[in-house]
Amino acid sequence: MSARSFELLLETAFDSPKPPVFEEGAATVYTELEQALRDAKFSKGISREQLSFKFERLRLGVAIAFVKAFLRLADNEKSKEVLEVLQDALKAKNSREIDKIVQKRIAAFDNLYHEIFVNPQREEILHLFESTLDAGTKEELDELIMDGLELLTEVDWNPPHDTEDDDDIEPFDEDFLKSL
């Protein structure tokens, strides 16, 4: 897994080469976690809290990518609050602050499941989002990043307009329009 894969996931989800997620850039967040894991492995003094915080930032980034992709497909106004909660949590200075921000506004997450119409891609994206929240290791996040990249590259972001509904509409009566 690579920092570039994480960047691609966010770029695809936001449909932007510079997604507005991390000030320092997604690659930096990913490589900081990798470095923290190496330091912890070789006992170079990184605290458990620092390691946890770096992991949580990566997990938030992956979760944000999936929620943003879901919103692009669902266009559900109420669900936008979830994205705001996750982005606010990124501003936290430690893991406890992240938990506090999310717990305070946990009810917003229920909105992801309202007004969902049958759409397998939206359901898959929500499943990846849920799996992200359950992930406990960098390897699990790496797998979710790859699964997400695979899914998001297959998504039809601009489905064709259904002309079947247009056929049911009767054309305007030209004589009536002229009389106006």
FIKOL-438810 format. One record per residue (C-alpha): y, x, z; chain; residue in one letter; residue number from 1. Coordinates in Angstrom, 1 decimal, padded with zeros to 4 digits. Last residue first. Layout:
// FIKOL-438810
<rec Y="Y" X="X" Z="Z" chaine="A" residu="A" num="NUM"/>
...
This chain:
// FIKOL-438810
<rec Y="033.2" X="-051.4" Z="-023.3" chaine="A" residu="L" num="180"/>
<rec Y="032.2" X="-053.5" Z="-026.3" chaine="A" residu="S" num="179"/>
<rec Y="031.1" X="-050.3" Z="-028.1" chaine="A" residu="K" num="178"/>
<rec Y="028.6" X="-049.5" Z="-025.3" chaine="A" residu="L" num="177"/>
<rec Y="027.1" X="-053.0" Z="-025.6" chaine="A" residu="F" num="176"/>
<rec Y="026.7" X="-052.7" Z="-029.3" chaine="A" residu="D" num="175"/>
<rec Y="025.0" X="-049.3" Z="-028.9" chaine="A" residu="E" num="174"/>
<rec Y="022.4" X="-050.7" Z="-026.4" chaine="A" residu="D" num="173"/>
<rec Y="021.4" X="-047.6" Z="-024.5" chaine="A" residu="F" num="172"/>
<rec Y="017.9" X="-046.3" Z="-025.0" chaine="A" residu="P" num="171"/>
<rec Y="015.2" X="-047.7" Z="-022.8" chaine="A" residu="E" num="170"/>
<rec Y="013.9" X="-045.3" Z="-020.2" chaine="A" residu="I" num="169"/>
<rec Y="010.1" X="-045.0" Z="-020.1" chaine="A" residu="D" num="168"/>
<rec Y="010.0" X="-042.1" Z="-022.5" chaine="A" residu="D" num="167"/>
<rec Y="012.2" X="-040.1" Z="-020.2" chaine="A" residu="D" num="166"/>
<rec Y="009.5" X="-040.2" Z="-017.5" chaine="A" residu="D" num="165"/>
<rec Y="007.0" X="-038.6" Z="-019.9" chaine="A" residu="E" num="164"/>
<rec Y="009.5" X="-035.9" Z="-020.7" chaine="A" residu="T" num="163"/>
<rec Y="008.5" X="-033.9" Z="-017.6" chaine="A" residu="D" num="162"/>
<rec Y="010.8" X="-030.9" Z="-017.6" chaine="A" residu="H" num="161"/>
<rec Y="008.9" X="-027.7" Z="-018.1" chaine="A" residu="P" num="160"/>
<rec Y="008.2" X="-025.7" Z="-014.9" chaine="A" residu="P" num="159"/>
<rec Y="010.8" X="-023.0" Z="-014.2" chaine="A" residu="N" num="158"/>
<rec Y="009.4" X="-020.8" Z="-011.5" chaine="A" residu="W" num="157"/>
<rec Y="005.9" X="-020.9" Z="-013.0" chaine="A" residu="D" num="156"/>
<rec Y="004.1" X="-018.9" Z="-010.3" chaine="A" residu="V" num="155"/>
<rec Y="001.6" X="-016.2" Z="-011.4" chaine="A" residu="E" num="154"/>
<rec Y="003.8" X="-013.2" Z="-010.4" chaine="A" residu="T" num="153"/>
<rec Y="004.3" X="-014.9" Z="-007.0" chaine="A" residu="L" num="152"/>
<rec Y="000.5" X="-015.1" Z="-006.4" chaine="A" residu="L" num="151"/>
<rec Y="-000.3" X="-011.5" Z="-007.1" chaine="A" residu="E" num="150"/>
<rec Y="002.7" X="-010.2" Z="-005.2" chaine="A" residu="L" num="149"/>
<rec Y="001.8" X="-012.5" Z="-002.2" chaine="A" residu="G" num="148"/>
<rec Y="-001.8" X="-011.2" Z="-002.2" chaine="A" residu="D" num="147"/>
<rec Y="-000.5" X="-007.6" Z="-002.3" chaine="A" residu="M" num="146"/>
<rec Y="002.0" X="-008.3" Z="000.5" chaine="A" residu="I" num="145"/>
<rec Y="-000.6" X="-010.2" Z="002.5" chaine="A" residu="L" num="144"/>
<rec Y="-003.0" X="-007.2" Z="002.3" chaine="A" residu="E" num="143"/>
<rec Y="-000.3" X="-004.8" Z="003.4" chaine="A" residu="D" num="142"/>
<rec Y="000.5" X="-007.1" Z="006.3" chaine="A" residu="L" num="141"/>
<rec Y="-003.1" X="-007.1" Z="007.4" chaine="A" residu="E" num="140"/>
<rec Y="-003.2" X="-003.3" Z="007.1" chaine="A" residu="E" num="139"/>
<rec Y="000.1" X="-003.1" Z="009.2" chaine="A" residu="K" num="138"/>
<rec Y="-001.7" X="-004.9" Z="012.0" chaine="A" residu="T" num="137"/>
<rec Y="-001.4" X="-008.1" Z="014.0" chaine="A" residu="G" num="136"/>
<rec Y="-001.0" X="-010.7" Z="011.3" chaine="A" residu="A" num="135"/>
<rec Y="-000.9" X="-014.3" Z="012.6" chaine="A" residu="D" num="134"/>
<rec Y="002.7" X="-015.0" Z="011.5" chaine="A" residu="L" num="133"/>
<rec Y="001.9" X="-013.4" Z="008.1" chaine="A" residu="T" num="132"/>
<rec Y="-001.2" X="-015.7" Z="007.8" chaine="A" residu="S" num="131"/>
<rec Y="001.1" X="-018.7" Z="008.2" chaine="A" residu="E" num="130"/>
<rec Y="003.3" X="-017.4" Z="005.4" chaine="A" residu="F" num="129"/>
<rec Y="000.3" X="-016.7" Z="003.2" chaine="A" residu="L" num="128"/>
<rec Y="-000.9" X="-020.3" Z="003.8" chaine="A" residu="H" num="127"/>
<rec Y="002.6" X="-021.6" Z="003.1" chaine="A" residu="L" num="126"/>
<rec Y="002.6" X="-019.7" Z="-000.2" chaine="A" residu="I" num="125"/>
<rec Y="-000.9" X="-021.1" Z="-001.1" chaine="A" residu="E" num="124"/>
<rec Y="000.3" X="-024.7" Z="-000.4" chaine="A" residu="E" num="123"/>
<rec Y="003.4" X="-024.2" Z="-002.5" chaine="A" residu="R" num="122"/>
<rec Y="001.1" X="-022.9" Z="-005.3" chaine="A" residu="Q" num="121"/>
<rec Y="-001.3" X="-025.8" Z="-005.0" chaine="A" residu="P" num="120"/>
<rec Y="001.4" X="-028.4" Z="-005.4" chaine="A" residu="N" num="119"/>
<rec Y="000.7" X="-031.8" Z="-004.0" chaine="A" residu="V" num="118"/>
<rec Y="004.0" X="-033.0" Z="-002.6" chaine="A" residu="F" num="117"/>
<rec Y="005.4" X="-031.5" Z="000.6" chaine="A" residu="I" num="116"/>
<rec Y="008.0" X="-033.9" Z="002.1" chaine="A" residu="E" num="115"/>
<rec Y="007.7" X="-032.3" Z="005.5" chaine="A" residu="H" num="114"/>
<rec Y="005.5" X="-029.3" Z="006.2" chaine="A" residu="Y" num="113"/>
<rec Y="008.2" X="-026.6" Z="006.0" chaine="A" residu="L" num="112"/>
<rec Y="010.4" X="-028.8" Z="008.3" chaine="A" residu="N" num="111"/>
<rec Y="008.0" X="-028.2" Z="011.2" chaine="A" residu="D" num="110"/>
<rec Y="009.3" X="-024.6" Z="011.2" chaine="A" residu="F" num="109"/>
<rec Y="012.8" X="-025.8" Z="012.3" chaine="A" residu="A" num="108"/>
<rec Y="011.3" X="-026.9" Z="015.7" chaine="A" residu="A" num="107"/>
<rec Y="010.9" X="-023.2" Z="016.6" chaine="A" residu="I" num="106"/>
<rec Y="014.6" X="-022.8" Z="017.0" chaine="A" residu="R" num="105"/>
<rec Y="014.8" X="-021.2" Z="020.5" chaine="A" residu="K" num="104"/>
<rec Y="011.3" X="-019.7" Z="020.1" chaine="A" residu="Q" num="103"/>
<rec Y="012.4" X="-017.8" Z="017.0" chaine="A" residu="V" num="102"/>
<rec Y="015.5" X="-016.3" Z="018.6" chaine="A" residu="I" num="101"/>
<rec Y="013.7" X="-015.5" Z="021.8" chaine="A" residu="K" num="100"/>
<rec Y="010.8" X="-013.9" Z="020.0" chaine="A" residu="D" num="99"/>
<rec Y="013.2" X="-011.7" Z="018.0" chaine="A" residu="I" num="98"/>
<rec Y="015.1" X="-010.7" Z="021.2" chaine="A" residu="E" num="97"/>
<rec Y="011.8" X="-009.7" Z="022.8" chaine="A" residu="R" num="96"/>
<rec Y="010.9" X="-007.5" Z="019.8" chaine="A" residu="S" num="95"/>
<rec Y="014.2" X="-005.5" Z="020.0" chaine="A" residu="N" num="94"/>
<rec Y="017.7" X="-005.3" Z="018.6" chaine="A" residu="K" num="93"/>
<rec Y="017.7" X="-008.7" Z="016.9" chaine="A" residu="A" num="92"/>
<rec Y="019.5" X="-009.1" Z="013.5" chaine="A" residu="K" num="91"/>
<rec Y="016.2" X="-009.7" Z="011.8" chaine="A" residu="L" num="90"/>
<rec Y="015.8" X="-012.8" Z="013.9" chaine="A" residu="A" num="89"/>
<rec Y="018.8" X="-014.4" Z="012.3" chaine="A" residu="D" num="88"/>
<rec Y="017.1" X="-013.9" Z="008.9" chaine="A" residu="Q" num="87"/>
<rec Y="014.0" X="-015.6" Z="010.2" chaine="A" residu="L" num="86"/>
<rec Y="016.0" X="-018.5" Z="011.6" chaine="A" residu="V" num="85"/>
<rec Y="018.0" X="-018.9" Z="008.4" chaine="A" residu="E" num="84"/>
<rec Y="014.9" X="-019.0" Z="006.3" chaine="A" residu="L" num="83"/>
<rec Y="013.5" X="-021.7" Z="008.6" chaine="A" residu="V" num="82"/>
<rec Y="016.8" X="-023.7" Z="008.2" chaine="A" residu="E" num="81"/>
<rec Y="016.2" X="-023.8" Z="004.5" chaine="A" residu="K" num="80"/>
<rec Y="013.3" X="-026.0" Z="005.1" chaine="A" residu="S" num="79"/>
<rec Y="015.5" X="-029.1" Z="005.7" chaine="A" residu="K" num="78"/>
<rec Y="016.9" X="-028.7" Z="002.2" chaine="A" residu="E" num="77"/>
<rec Y="013.5" X="-028.8" Z="000.4" chaine="A" residu="N" num="76"/>
<rec Y="013.8" X="-027.2" Z="-003.0" chaine="A" residu="D" num="75"/>
<rec Y="010.1" X="-026.9" Z="-003.1" chaine="A" residu="A" num="74"/>
<rec Y="009.5" X="-024.1" Z="-005.6" chaine="A" residu="L" num="73"/>
<rec Y="012.5" X="-021.9" Z="-004.7" chaine="A" residu="R" num="72"/>
<rec Y="012.0" X="-022.9" Z="-001.0" chaine="A" residu="L" num="71"/>
<rec Y="008.4" X="-021.7" Z="-001.1" chaine="A" residu="F" num="70"/>
<rec Y="009.5" X="-018.3" Z="-002.6" chaine="A" residu="A" num="69"/>
<rec Y="012.1" X="-017.9" Z="000.1" chaine="A" residu="K" num="68"/>
<rec Y="009.6" X="-018.8" Z="002.8" chaine="A" residu="V" num="67"/>
<rec Y="007.1" X="-016.3" Z="001.5" chaine="A" residu="F" num="66"/>
<rec Y="009.7" X="-013.5" Z="001.2" chaine="A" residu="A" num="65"/>
<rec Y="011.1" X="-014.3" Z="004.6" chaine="A" residu="I" num="64"/>
<rec Y="007.6" X="-014.0" Z="006.1" chaine="A" residu="A" num="63"/>
<rec Y="007.1" X="-010.6" Z="004.5" chaine="A" residu="V" num="62"/>
<rec Y="010.5" X="-009.4" Z="005.9" chaine="A" residu="G" num="61"/>
<rec Y="009.7" X="-010.8" Z="009.3" chaine="A" residu="L" num="60"/>
<rec Y="006.4" X="-008.9" Z="009.4" chaine="A" residu="R" num="59"/>
<rec Y="008.2" X="-005.7" Z="008.5" chaine="A" residu="L" num="58"/>
<rec Y="010.8" X="-006.3" Z="011.3" chaine="A" residu="R" num="57"/>
<rec Y="008.0" X="-007.1" Z="013.7" chaine="A" residu="E" num="56"/>
<rec Y="006.2" X="-003.9" Z="013.0" chaine="A" residu="F" num="55"/>
<rec Y="009.3" X="-001.8" Z="013.6" chaine="A" residu="K" num="54"/>
<rec Y="009.9" X="-003.7" Z="016.9" chaine="A" residu="F" num="53"/>
<rec Y="006.3" X="-003.2" Z="018.0" chaine="A" residu="S" num="52"/>
<rec Y="006.5" X="000.6" Z="017.3" chaine="A" residu="L" num="51"/>
<rec Y="009.8" X="000.8" Z="019.2" chaine="A" residu="Q" num="50"/>
<rec Y="008.3" X="-001.2" Z="022.1" chaine="A" residu="E" num="49"/>
<rec Y="005.2" X="000.9" Z="022.3" chaine="A" residu="R" num="48"/>
<rec Y="007.4" X="004.0" Z="022.7" chaine="A" residu="S" num="47"/>
<rec Y="007.5" X="006.8" Z="020.2" chaine="A" residu="I" num="46"/>
<rec Y="007.0" X="010.1" Z="022.0" chaine="A" residu="G" num="45"/>
<rec Y="005.2" X="012.2" Z="019.3" chaine="A" residu="K" num="44"/>
<rec Y="001.8" X="011.2" Z="020.5" chaine="A" residu="S" num="43"/>
<rec Y="000.0" X="012.0" Z="017.2" chaine="A" residu="F" num="42"/>
<rec Y="-001.0" X="008.4" Z="016.5" chaine="A" residu="K" num="41"/>
<rec Y="002.3" X="007.1" Z="017.8" chaine="A" residu="A" num="40"/>
<rec Y="004.2" X="009.4" Z="015.4" chaine="A" residu="D" num="39"/>
<rec Y="002.1" X="008.4" Z="012.5" chaine="A" residu="R" num="38"/>
<rec Y="002.5" X="004.7" Z="013.3" chaine="A" residu="L" num="37"/>
<rec Y="006.3" X="005.2" Z="013.7" chaine="A" residu="A" num="36"/>
<rec Y="006.4" X="007.0" Z="010.4" chaine="A" residu="Q" num="35"/>
<rec Y="004.6" X="004.1" Z="008.6" chaine="A" residu="E" num="34"/>
<rec Y="006.9" X="001.6" Z="010.3" chaine="A" residu="L" num="33"/>
<rec Y="010.0" X="003.5" Z="009.2" chaine="A" residu="E" num="32"/>
<rec Y="008.5" X="003.7" Z="005.7" chaine="A" residu="T" num="31"/>
<rec Y="008.4" X="-000.1" Z="005.5" chaine="A" residu="Y" num="30"/>
<rec Y="011.8" X="-000.7" Z="006.8" chaine="A" residu="V" num="29"/>
<rec Y="013.2" X="002.0" Z="004.5" chaine="A" residu="T" num="28"/>
<rec Y="011.5" X="000.4" Z="001.5" chaine="A" residu="A" num="27"/>
<rec Y="013.1" X="-003.0" Z="002.3" chaine="A" residu="A" num="26"/>
<rec Y="016.6" X="-001.7" Z="002.2" chaine="A" residu="G" num="25"/>
<rec Y="019.0" X="-000.5" Z="004.9" chaine="A" residu="E" num="24"/>
<rec Y="020.9" X="-003.7" Z="005.0" chaine="A" residu="E" num="23"/>
<rec Y="017.6" X="-005.7" Z="005.0" chaine="A" residu="F" num="22"/>
<rec Y="017.3" X="-009.2" Z="003.5" chaine="A" residu="V" num="21"/>
<rec Y="019.9" X="-009.9" Z="000.8" chaine="A" residu="P" num="20"/>
<rec Y="017.5" X="-009.3" Z="-002.1" chaine="A" residu="P" num="19"/>
<rec Y="018.8" X="-006.6" Z="-004.5" chaine="A" residu="K" num="18"/>
<rec Y="016.8" X="-006.8" Z="-007.7" chaine="A" residu="P" num="17"/>
<rec Y="017.0" X="-010.6" Z="-007.4" chaine="A" residu="S" num="16"/>
<rec Y="014.5" X="-013.4" Z="-008.0" chaine="A" residu="D" num="15"/>
<rec Y="014.5" X="-013.9" Z="-004.3" chaine="A" residu="F" num="14"/>
<rec Y="010.7" X="-014.1" Z="-004.0" chaine="A" residu="A" num="13"/>
<rec Y="010.2" X="-011.5" Z="-006.8" chaine="A" residu="T" num="12"/>
<rec Y="012.6" X="-009.0" Z="-005.3" chaine="A" residu="E" num="11"/>
<rec Y="011.1" X="-009.5" Z="-001.8" chaine="A" residu="L" num="10"/>
<rec Y="007.6" X="-008.9" Z="-003.1" chaine="A" residu="L" num="9"/>
<rec Y="008.7" X="-006.0" Z="-005.3" chaine="A" residu="L" num="8"/>
<rec Y="010.3" X="-004.3" Z="-002.3" chaine="A" residu="E" num="7"/>
<rec Y="007.1" X="-004.6" Z="-000.3" chaine="A" residu="F" num="6"/>
<rec Y="005.1" X="-003.2" Z="-003.2" chaine="A" residu="S" num="5"/>
<rec Y="007.6" X="-000.3" Z="-003.4" chaine="A" residu="R" num="4"/>
<rec Y="007.1" X="000.5" Z="000.3" chaine="A" residu="A" num="3"/>
<rec Y="003.5" X="001.2" Z="-000.6" chaine="A" residu="S" num="2"/>
<rec Y="000.0" X="000.0" Z="000.0" chaine="A" residu="M" num="1"/>
